[in-house]
Every structure is written in C-alpha cells, then in structure tokens.
Amino acid sequence: MRIHFRNVLIISVTGITILGLFLVLKFLMAPEIAKANTNPVPEYCIPIELQAIDTELSKDSGATTNKLLIEKKAAFEKSMEECAMLATSHPPAEKPEELIGVMQLTLTPLPTSQIILGIQKNILLPSGDFIPTSESQNNYWAGVVNGQTIQILAGILRDQDENWRENHPEWEEMGPQGAVEVVDQNWSMVALMQTPTRNGYVHFVKECNSSLLLQADDGTMFVFDLAKFIFITSDTGCQ
C-alpha cells in the first residue's frame, strides 16, 4: 500500500512539474508571439501559393476541394507566422553609419585601347550599309585632323536596291560601290562618302600631305581630302 501511494505521489509531482514548465515557457514566449502577430509580416514570409488558394476558395468549387485547400491554407499560414516570429527575433543587422571596417567596392578601369596612327590592316565589322574591305588589304587609317583623332575605314556601300541586277545590269561589271566611313576616336560616325565612280572595294595606298590615296578592285585611283572629308580630283600630286 505504501509502495502504491509512493508511485502515485511521484507521478503526480512529475506531472505538476511538467505542467508548470509548460506554463512558464508559454508565459515567456507570449510576448514574442504577440509581437509577431502585431508586427507586419515581411513580404518574403508570405507564400505565393496563399493568394492562389484564397482565389480558389472564393469560387466555392466544392466541399471536398475546399477542405483540401483549407488544410493547405492553414499550413501556409502557420509557416508564415513562424517566419514572422524568426524575423522579429533575429532582425537584420543595422548598417554602420560611418561604414567603419566595411570594405568598399573598388572598380579597376580597363585600359583604354590605344589608336595607332597611319595606314594599317585591321579586322573591321560592318556598320549599317557600310561593309569594310577585308583585313588582307590596307582597310584602315588613323590620324589627327584639326587637332582631333580621326579614323577612316575603306570598303563599300551595301546596295539598297534589292532588284539591282535587273534594274542596273551594268553594275555587274563595275562591281560594288566603293566608300569610306569616317569615325571619331570613340567610333561615332562623322561622315560616310562613296567614291565618285563604281569600281568595287577600295583600300588605302598611301598618305600624302592632307590627302589619302585609295585604289579600287579594278585599279581605279581615288584621292580623299582629309580636311573636307570628300573625294577630289587626282591632280593634287598625290599620285
């Protein structure tokens, strides 16, 4: 009888102790729960699916479907509350006002490509209707004109007339329309000039005074004035 009474006493004391601990923990966590409920829920804590479930429930699609949706909604809301509690318990660290000890992002500027002056062979890409001559020939010139760095590309102009073979059969023997494109040091176009006659691709031959001598595929020579950015007659001594 004494043993039975002792066991009952031990069980009662243990139960009271557990109940007391539960009440204490609940009392301690109450402020946090209340804080999570009163504070606005962060956007990242709101599941995207919750809005879709609310939309489906508003349609009243059926008791069976609604039951499943309600269960899912309850689960999402619970996870949302837990997320809000964690956000309240562990807020993001504040940024230091003076940024002391914070490594600042440093950007290392890329080296500016150096423009080499003179006539050269270069790998050039088409620009609009202008198609540069292949790098197998002197297709590029760079120099200083009126105190500014200028670049000139040699090539042809793309034919705008799609039916040029029918409308201009004479062009077949003449070849493409030669042209030069003048750009500044930042590759912004300054001028686009075509050769006086249609003789195919052009390339640079030499530089003389303030002019450039170019030659077309069929051997025709052209002189380009660097001061005016126009083709001129060849009686300037540049030949």
C-alpha positions, 0 to 999 in steps of 0.5 A: 500500500505504501509502495502504491501511494509512493508511485502515485505521489511521484507521478503526480509531482512529475506531472505538476512539474511538467505542467508548470514548465509548460506554463512558464515557457508559454508565459515567456514566449507570449510576448514574442508571439504577440509581437509577431502577430502585431508586427507586419509580416515581411513580404518574403514570409508570405507564400505565393501559393496563399493568394492562389488558394484564397482565389480558389476558395472564393469560387466555392468549387466544392466541399471536398476541394475546399477542405483540401485547400483549407488544410493547405491554407492553414499550413501556409499560414502557420509557416508564415507566422513562424517566419514572422516570429524568426524575423522579429527575433533575429532582425537584420543587422543595422548598417554602420553609419560611418561604414567603419571596417566595411570594405568598399567596392573598388572598380579597376578601369580597363585600359583604354585601347590605344589608336595607332596612327597611319595606314594599317590592316585591321579586322573591321565589322560592318556598320549599317550599309557600310561593309569594310574591305577585308583585313588582307588589304590596307582597310584602315587609317588613323590620324589627327585632323584639326587637332582631333583623332580621326579614323577612316575605314575603306570598303563599300556601300551595301546596295539598297536596291534589292532588284539591282541586277535587273534594274542596273545590269551594268553594275555587274561589271563595275562591281560594288560601290566603293566608300569610306566611313569616317569615325571619331576616336570613340567610333561615332560616325562623322561622315560616310562618302562613296567614291565618285565612280563604281569600281568595287572595294577600295583600300588605302595606298598611301598618305600624302600631305592632307590627302589619302590615296585609295585604289579600287578592285579594278585599279581605279585611283581615288584621292580623299581630302582629309580636311573636307572629308570628300573625294577630289580630283587626282591632280593634287600630286598625290599620285 
